[in-house]
């Protein structure tokens, strides 16, 4: 198991799946007590590292009187090798597996990868939409997600109000999740030595995640729609990745002879904010979709995300859509490529996803309406993630393919 690794990969998957499903839901044909189904399967692979298969099924039922039931089912399976946080060295290295019952060896001059990494997840989300009057509605939600070593339970509520002749919509929402972490081998004590007899603080730990969102959507004119959201979040509890370690060097720049690897340790709280802007513009039968997101938190992580998609109509109910996404991130204040003996900080992590980095994603999508109540789409893409600071890590290259089928029945 690799808790934080799977979470990081799933962020990529979430972006990919959302891009595929957005714009296909809430069909104009689904206003007669019918079901609408969006189904997708994602194949994602990092070069020499993680591979993922993720099927998703979303269902929407018109219950009448503008009441809707939304259901979403997700299953994903992750396998492969994941960086454990240690640095490459000129000699072979031996590491203890998360269970503490065995070891694995990394060859000289290679990035240490934990080949025991694997995980599966099942997630279910349900929402109920109901109108309060002609211009306002509320949506209640509940979700559960279960992995081998992680469980999450959550509830949410969202309120929306249309005014200005329905040209303006204000939204406000809140969500809270209670997570339980059950790492293989127990929860390690942060910044203690990795060894076969792992020193643990217990078999599990917990985390609470809360989010608030405020947004406005505005019809600019007959062809342009604009959205602006503010998200404020707070995390508290166990935030550390129990499977990640750091290398400790001596004064000569070599691995120290005794206890050369320490388990990482992160702060037990995090406050975060994000601003999101999106504009959709129509040009005859074509559609341009632009978005920008700025994120910052009290770990000193900040990021910029720019995304552009242009949908070209091919006529005969077909379209193509090239896409580009650029992500730039500043590192956390406790990110270290490695540690030095005698200068061990209070918090430290060598997880490169907390480093200075940049990610570029290019994708291409083709869709076709099979009939008035069904659509098929395929999306292929490539992602490159690279270091953007003075603590370099190896580039991560990934490819993905998504297949989607939507129907109303």
Buried (B, 14 or more C-beta within 10 A) or exposed (E): BBBBBBBBBBEBBEBBBEBBBEBBBEBEEBEEEBBBBBBBBBBBBBEEBBBBBBBBBBBBBBEEEEEBBBBBBBBBEBEBBBBBBBBBBEEEBEBBBBBBEEEBEBEEEEBBBBEBBBBBBEBBBBBBBEBEEEEBBBBEBEBBBBBBBBBBBBEBBBBBBBEEEEEEBBBEBBBBBBBBBBBBBBBBBBBBBBEEEBEBBEEBBEBEBBBBBEBEBBBEEEEEBBBBBEBBBBBBBBBBBBBBBBBBBBEEEEBBEEEBBBBBBBBBEBEBBBEBEBBBBBEEEEBBBBBBBEBBBEBEBBBBBEBBBBBEBEEEEEBEBEBBBBBBBBBBEBBBBBBBBEEBEEBBBBBBBBBBBBBBBBBEBBBBBEEEBBBBBBBBBEBEBBBBBEBEBBEBBBEBBBBBBBBBE
